[in-house]
Amino acid sequence: MAVTAWEVVIGCEIHVQLATQSKIFSGAATAFGAAPNTQACAVDLGLPGVLPVLNGEAVRLAVKFGLAIDAHIEPHAVFARKNYFYPDLPKGYQISQLERPIVGAGHVDILLEEGVRKRIGITRAHLEEDAGKSLHEDFHGMTGIDLNRAGTPLLEIVSEPDLRSAAEAAAYMRKIHQLVRYLGISDGNMQEGSFRCDANVSVRPLGQAELGTRAEIKNINSFRFVEQAVNYEVERQIALLESGGRVVQETRLYDPDRGETRSMRSKEEANDYRYFPDPDLLPLAIDANFIEAVRATLPELPEARCQRFIQELGLLEYDANTLTASRPLADYFEAVCAAAKCDAKLCANWVMGTLSAALNRDAISVESSPVSAEALAELLRRIADHTISGKIAKQVFDLMWQGEGRADAIIADRGLQQITDNSALEAMIATTIDAYPQQRDEYRAGKEKLFGFFVGQVMKQTKGQANPALVNEILTIKLKG
């Protein structure tokens, strides 16, 4: 096949575990980490005679997502049985939705390189129950079944095939992850299986309208892995087509240790599952009053918050995007700004810089920060009123992080206030200049780079406590003689 250029086409199906206390059709708990099969009741086990009862909170969370992506909310959503046999599916079918899903067509915008935004269509988002889990380790050639996850409420979010690269797929996955966490509908914990992505990947000759044959890569649970998996799959399909082969529609798994995808099974179509309406569940009636009640609970969404930070606080777009990447970080930043009552850019620099570096170093979330927003604001006020310099402030922050107390107490106890007395600084600077006559003469002869040398010597002499602006001002005068 003589093709000079290929176009990549990707669609994603993201499975989001909804943040309910109980399962979607039973009262069993959904907490992570319980001993196998201790959170599976008669409904989850598919015992004869049991009936599913829909969890109203799962419905509310699904509608909340639909409103956030500007989607149609189906007034009469229908549940269906998706029939297939697998050991961890005790009923022999999964309750899901095919026709008339709870959330219809919507969209999200993703941010690409150089600030370019791209709109990605979302075909649908439907409610369904999760299956159990097959355990292959430590069973000596046998498989164990843990049904704790069986019946866990999922929202499956299906995108249009609008993604054109692995980087776009990762950006889309990040966007959905950010959104569900902002909305509070899921914790998005990928290590615990709360957020998983299936990527449908195909390639076609550039300019061709017809889609190529797709392969589905199942259960990708990290942003890095989705990019690696898609890139590998694209290269595999192109190499296959260019060598005269053909792509087979199949389900594949990504092996992060080998950095490759491998075949799992042939890809099923909807008719393979023999969908039919679940006779135990009536159509779900969602009226306008319910939708408006849910709408009233929507938080300020990331894009709106980002624009507000730019317009009202004067932040750069990059800074605003970084600070609104997660709701807890944005909340923390706003709390710092409100308490500090100083330049928002100073607050942003400290939250994105010193604070975030400490959080990353110690692998903790901003919610668990040992330095509260109010405590950081107190420190920033001391920078703004010139009580301490930025350099000293970092020392104070480290002591606060270690639990040594609040900024004002640390500054007072350790005598860290800036030296702002002109006469005292003039005397120190005069002594410093006289101590380095050769450098002084070279500076006056035109070697202006030595100015930084003298600044360093003064700051060293004052242990960093001299006011930098005053030091520069007095040095400029003194060095000119």
Residue pairs with C-beta under 8 A, 6 or more apart in sequence:
1 241
1 242
1 244
3 205
3 206
3 241
3 242
4 206
5 205
5 206
6 203
6 204
6 205
6 206
6 234
6 238
7 164
7 203
7 204
7 205
7 206
7 207
7 208
8 163
8 164
8 165
8 166
8 201
8 202
8 203
8 230
8 234
9 161
9 163
9 164
9 201
9 202
9 203
9 204
9 211
9 212
9 214
10 161
10 163
10 164
10 165
10 166
10 168
10 169
10 199
10 200
10 201
10 202
10 230
11 158
11 159
11 160
11 161
11 162
11 163
11 199
11 200
11 214
12 157
12 158
12 159
12 163
12 169
12 172
12 173
12 197
12 198
12 199
12 200
13 156
13 157
13 158
13 159
13 197
13 198
13 200
14 156
14 157
14 159
14 173
14 176
14 195
14 196
14 197
14 198
15 130
15 154
15 155
15 156
15 157
15 195
15 196
15 197
15 198
16 65
16 154
16 155
16 156
16 157
16 176
16 180
16 185
16 186
16 188
16 194
16 195
17 30
17 130
17 152
17 153
17 154
17 186
17 187
17 193
17 194
17 195
18 24
18 57
18 58
18 61
18 62
18 153
18 154
18 155
18 185
18 186
19 61
19 184
19 185
19 186
19 187
20 30
20 55
20 57
20 58
20 61
20 153
21 29
21 30
21 57
22 28
22 29
22 30
22 55
23 29
23 30
23 43
23 44
23 55
23 129
23 151
23 152
23 153
24 54
24 55
24 58
24 95
24 127
24 128
24 129
24 151
24 152
24 153
24 154
25 43
25 52
25 53
25 54
25 55
25 95
25 129
25 151
26 41
26 42
26 43
26 44
26 52
26 53
26 151
27 41
28 39
28 40
28 41
28 43
28 44
28 151
29 39
30 39
30 152
30 153
31 39
32 189
32 192
34 148
36 135
36 144
36 146
36 148
37 145
37 146
37 147
37 148
38 148
39 148
40 132
40 147
40 148
40 150
40 151
42 50
43 50
43 51
43 52
43 151
44 90
44 147
44 150
44 151
45 90
45 147
45 150
46 90
46 91
46 92
51 280
52 95
52 278
52 280
52 281
54 79
54 281
54 284
55 153
58 127
58 153
59 102
59 127
59 284
59 286
60 294
61 155
61 183
61 185
61 186
62 102
62 103
62 125
62 127
62 155
62 185
63 73
63 102
63 103
63 286
63 290
63 291
63 294
64 183
64 185
64 294
64 297
64 298
65 103
65 125
65 155
65 157
65 179
65 180
65 183
65 185
66 72
66 73
66 102
66 103
66 104
66 106
66 125
67 73
67 291
67 294
67 295
67 298
68 179
68 183
68 298
68 301
69 103
69 106
69 107
69 108
69 122
69 125
69 179
70 106
70 107
71 103
71 104
71 105
71 106
71 107
71 122
71 125
72 103
72 104
72 105
72 106
73 102
73 103
73 104
73 286
73 291
74 100
74 101
74 102
74 103
74 104
74 286
75 285
75 286
75 287
76 100
76 283
76 284
76 285
76 286
77 97
77 100
77 101
77 102
77 127
77 283
77 284
77 286
78 97
78 98
78 99
78 100
78 277
78 283
78 284
79 95
79 96
79 97
79 127
79 277
79 278
79 281
79 284
80 95
80 96
80 97
80 98
80 99
80 275
80 276
80 277
80 278
81 93
81 94
81 95
81 96
81 275
81 276
81 277
81 278
82 93
82 94
82 95
82 96
82 98
82 128
82 273
82 275
83 92
83 93
83 273
83 274
83 275
84 92
84 93
84 94
84 268
84 272
84 273
85 92
86 131
87 134
87 143
87 145
88 131
88 132
88 133
88 134
88 145
88 146
88 147
88 150
89 131
89 132
89 150
90 132
90 147
90 150
94 128
94 129
94 131
95 128
95 129
95 278
95 281
96 126
96 127
96 128
96 129
96 156
96 275
97 126
97 127
97 128
98 126
98 270
98 275
100 283
101 124
101 125
101 126
101 127
102 125
102 126
102 127
102 284
102 286
103 124
103 125
103 126
103 155
104 124
105 121
105 122
105 123
105 124
106 121
106 122
106 125
107 119
107 120
107 121
107 122
108 119
108 120
108 122
108 172
108 175
108 176
108 179
109 117
109 118
109 119
109 120
109 175
109 303
110 117
110 118
110 120
110 168
110 171
110 172
110 174
110 175
111 117
111 171
111 175
111 321
112 118
112 167
112 168
112 171
113 167
115 317
118 162
118 168
119 162
120 159
120 160
120 162
120 163
120 168
120 172
120 175
121 159
121 160
121 162
122 157
122 158
122 159
122 160
123 158
123 159
123 160
124 158
125 155
125 156
125 157
125 158
126 155
126 156
126 158
127 153
127 154
127 155
128 154
128 156
129 150
129 151
129 152
129 153
129 154
130 149
130 150
130 151
130 152
130 153
130 154
131 149
131 150
132 145
132 146
132 147
132 148
132 149
132 150
133 145
133 146
133 147
133 148
133 149
134 143
134 144
134 145
135 143
135 144
135 145
135 146
136 143
136 144
149 193
155 185
155 186
157 176
159 172
161 200
161 202
161 211
163 169
163 172
165 230
166 226
166 227
166 228
166 229
166 230
166 231
166 234
167 227
169 199
169 226
169 227
169 230
170 223
170 224
170 226
170 227
173 197
173 223
173 226
174 223
177 188
177 195
177 223
178 302
178 325
178 326
179 301
179 302
180 186
180 188
180 195
181 187
181 188
181 326
181 327
182 299
182 301
182 302
182 326
182 327
183 298
183 299
184 299
186 194
186 195
187 194
188 194
188 195
189 195
190 196
190 221
190 222
191 221
193 221
195 221
196 219
196 220
196 221
197 219
197 220
197 221
197 226
198 216
198 217
198 218
198 219
198 220
199 216
199 217
199 220
199 226
199 229
199 230
199 233
200 214
200 215
200 216
200 217
201 214
201 215
201 216
201 217
201 230
201 233
201 234
201 237
202 211
202 212
202 213
202 214
202 215
202 237
202 247
203 212
203 234
203 237
203 238
203 241
203 247
204 210
204 211
204 212
212 237
212 247
213 246
213 247
213 248
213 249
214 247
214 249
214 267
215 233
215 237
215 247
215 248
215 249
215 250
215 251
215 252
215 261
215 267
216 250
216 251
216 252
216 267
217 229
217 230
217 233
217 252
217 253
217 254
217 261
218 251
218 252
218 253
218 264
219 253
220 226
220 229
220 254
225 254
225 256
228 254
228 256
228 259
229 254
229 261
232 254
232 259
232 260
232 261
233 252
233 261
236 261
237 247
240 246
240 247
241 247
248 266
249 266
249 267
250 263
250 264
250 265
250 266
250 267
251 263
251 264
251 265
251 266
251 267
251 268
252 261
252 262
252 263
252 264
253 261
253 262
253 264
254 260
254 261
255 261
255 262
299 327
300 308
302 324
302 325
302 330
305 324
305 330
306 317
306 320
306 321
306 324
307 320
309 315
309 319
309 320
309 323
309 324
309 344
310 316
310 317
310 320
313 320
313 337
313 344
313 348
314 344
314 345
315 323
315 344
315 345
315 348
319 345
319 348
319 352
322 352
323 329
323 330
323 333
323 348
323 351
323 352
324 330
326 366
328 365
328 366
328 367
329 351
329 356
329 366
332 351
332 355
332 366
332 369
332 373
333 347
333 348
333 351
333 373
335 373
335 374
335 377
336 347
336 350
336 351
336 373
336 376
336 377
336 380
337 344
337 347
337 377
338 377
339 373
339 374
339 377
339 378
340 346
340 347
340 376
340 377
340 378
340 380
340 381
340 384
341 381
342 380
342 381
342 383
342 384
343 384
346 380
346 383
346 384
347 377
347 380
350 376
350 379
350 380
351 376
354 394
354 397
355 366
355 369
355 371
355 376
358 369
358 371
358 397
358 401
359 365
359 366
359 369
370 400
370 401
370 403
371 397
371 400
371 401
375 400
375 406
375 407
376 397
378 406
378 407
378 408
379 393
379 396
379 397
379 400
379 407
380 393
382 388
382 393
382 396
382 407
382 408
382 411
383 389
383 390
383 393
386 418
386 420
386 467
387 411
387 417
387 418
388 396
388 411
388 416
388 417
388 418
388 465
389 418
389 464
389 465
389 466
389 467
389 468
391 464
392 416
392 418
392 464
392 465
395 416
396 407
396 410
396 411
396 416
399 405
399 410
400 406
400 407
400 410
404 410
405 413
410 416
411 417
416 465
417 465
418 465
418 466
418 467
419 425
419 462
419 465
419 466
419 467
420 467
420 470
422 470
422 474
425 458
425 466
425 467
425 470
425 471
425 474
426 474
426 478
428 458
428 461
428 462
428 466
429 454
429 458
429 471
429 474
429 475
429 478
430 478
432 454
432 457
432 458
432 461
433 440
433 454
433 475
433 478
433 479
434 440
435 457
436 453
436 454
436 457
439 450
439 453
439 454
440 479
442 450
443 450
443 451
443 454
443 479
444 479
444 480
444 481
451 475
451 476
451 479
454 475
454 479
455 468
455 471
455 472
455 475
458 466
458 471
458 475
459 466
459 468
459 471
